[in-house]
Amino acid sequence: MKTFTETVSCTEYTEISEYELDCVARIFLPMIQKFYATEEGKASYEAWLAEKKNKAA
């Protein structure tokens, strides 16, 4: 079994092809980037970072 830090093929654990995953990524990536470029997105990201830091402490 691979550890979390090892690279795993996207299709190793699913029947979704690399092509299909690429198509989905091309659709969602611009929307995700647009969201995180907004003030709301930046605040959401900062809140997530703070939560992650608190859990690690």
C-alpha positions as CSV (number, residue, x, y, z in Angstrom):
1,M,0.0,0.0,0.0
2,K,1.3,3.5,-0.9
3,T,1.8,6.1,1.8
4,F,0.1,9.5,1.6
5,T,3.2,11.2,0.3
6,E,3.8,8.8,-2.5
7,T,2.5,9.6,-6.0
8,V,-0.5,7.5,-6.9
9,S,-2.0,7.3,-10.4
10,C,-5.4,8.9,-10.6
11,T,-6.8,5.8,-12.2
12,E,-5.3,3.3,-9.8
13,Y,-8.3,3.3,-7.5
14,T,-11.1,4.3,-9.8
15,E,-12.6,3.5,-13.2
16,I,-12.4,7.1,-14.3
17,S,-9.9,7.6,-17.1
18,E,-7.1,10.1,-17.1
19,Y,-8.9,11.9,-20.0
20,E,-12.1,12.2,-18.0
21,L,-10.3,13.6,-14.9
22,D,-8.4,16.1,-17.1
23,C,-11.7,17.3,-18.6
24,V,-13.3,17.8,-15.2
25,A,-10.2,19.6,-13.9
26,R,-10.3,21.9,-17.0
27,I,-13.9,22.8,-16.2
28,F,-13.5,23.4,-12.4
29,L,-10.0,24.9,-12.2
30,P,-11.0,28.3,-13.6
31,M,-14.0,28.5,-11.3
32,I,-11.9,27.6,-8.3
33,Q,-9.2,30.1,-9.2
34,K,-11.9,32.8,-9.7
35,F,-13.4,32.1,-6.3
36,Y,-10.1,32.3,-4.5
37,A,-9.2,35.5,-6.2
38,T,-12.2,37.2,-4.5
39,E,-12.2,38.7,-1.0
40,E,-14.6,35.9,0.2
41,G,-12.3,33.2,-1.3
42,K,-9.2,34.8,0.4
43,A,-11.0,34.9,3.7
44,S,-12.1,31.3,3.3
45,Y,-8.6,30.2,2.6
46,E,-7.2,32.2,5.6
47,A,-9.8,30.6,7.9
48,W,-8.9,27.1,6.5
49,L,-5.2,27.8,7.2
50,A,-5.9,29.0,10.7
51,E,-8.0,25.9,11.4
52,K,-5.3,23.6,10.0
53,K,-2.6,25.3,12.1
54,N,-4.8,25.0,15.3
55,K,-5.3,21.3,14.6
56,A,-1.6,20.7,14.2
57,A,-0.7,22.5,17.5
